[in-house]
């Protein structure tokens, strides 16, 4: 059975494969899906760390709601420096908004540059958390 960290790693690897497909075919469908997977990779990786820190979630939920993840990371991942937590807070918020646009706003253009930006920010979060991919 997979845990949150394994789900995060799998999602990041999937984002990387979509990135490679998008580069080869330059098609925005891949960019949108890549943004979604990269965000979810961060969500899952941060959730794994929050669980390790014994953060509790709503009864019956295995993790937090998406909206509270940035605040939880900022306040509970105290093994990281204040600056790193602040940076993660901003990254998670940006990636969540990018994911909302990619998944729910068809009129928004998700191009290669914005997809790459999301992917590299996701890699930063994994690096901050010490998760090797």
N, C-alpha and C positions, 0 to 999 in steps of 0.2 A: 504494500500500500504506500502510495506517495504521500509525502508531507508537503507543507507549504513551500519549503525551500526547493524541493525537487520540482514542484509545479512551476516555481519561478524560473529555475534553470531551463526547464523544458520550454517555457514560453519565450525565454530570451533566445534559445537556439532556434525556435520556430521563427521568431522575428528576423534572425540573421538569415535564415533560408529564404524568407520572403524578400528581404533586402537584396539578396543575390538574384532572385527571379526578377525583381523590379529593375535592377541594373541591366540585366540581360534583355528585358523586353520593354523597359521604360513605360510601364503601364500603371496608372494611378490606383487601380484596384489593389495591386500589391502594396503600394505605399500606404493606403488606408489600413489594410490588414496588418501591416508591419507595425504601424503606430499603435494599433489596438493591442497586439501581442507584447510589444515592448512595455507599454503601460502596465499590462497585467503582470508581466514578469516582475516589475518593481513592486506592484501591490502585493504579490505573493511573497517575494523576498522580505519585504518589510514586515508583513504579517508573521512570517516565521520568526523574525527577530523579536517582535512584540510578544509572541507566545513564549519565547525563551525568557523574556523579562517578566513573565507571569502576569501580563496584562489580561484582564478578563473582558469578554465581549458579551453581547446580548445572549440571554439563555437560548440554547438551541442553535446558535450561530458558531461556526468554526473560526470566524474571523470578524474583523471590523467592517463597518460600512465604508464605502469608498470615500465619502466626504470627510470622515474623521481621520483617515490615515496620516495626512501630513501633520496634524496636531499631535497625534499619538506618537509619531516618530520623533517629533521635536521634544516632547516632554518625557518620553520613557526610554529612549535609546541613549541613556546617560553614559554608556561606555565610550561614546563618540564625543569629540570636542563640541563645544557650543557652535563654533563656526561650521563644522560639518553638519550638525543637526539643522542649522539654519539653512544651509545650502540644500540639504535633502528636502526640507519643508518646501522650498521654492520649486525644486525639480519635480517633486511628486505632484504639486498643484498644477504646474505647467503641463506635465504629461497627462494628468487626468483631463484637463481641458482639451488637450490635443486629441485624446482618445474620444471624448464626447463629440468633437467636431468630425473626426474621421468616421465614427460609427453612426451618427445621427443627423449630420448636416450635409446632405448631398451637394449643396451648392458651394461648399467650401472646397477650394483646391488643395489637395494634399500632394505636394510635389516631392521630388527626390531630395531636395535640400532640407525641407522640413522633416521628412522621414529620417534622414541621416542625423539631424539634430536630436530628435527624440531618441534614436537608438544610442547615440553616444552619451546622452544624459542618463539613460538606463544603465549603461556600462559603468558610469560614474557611481551610481547608487550601489551596484554590485561590488565595486571596488571599495567603497566606503564601508560596506558591511563585511568585507573580507570573504566574499563568496566567489570561488573560482568557477569559471565556465569553460 
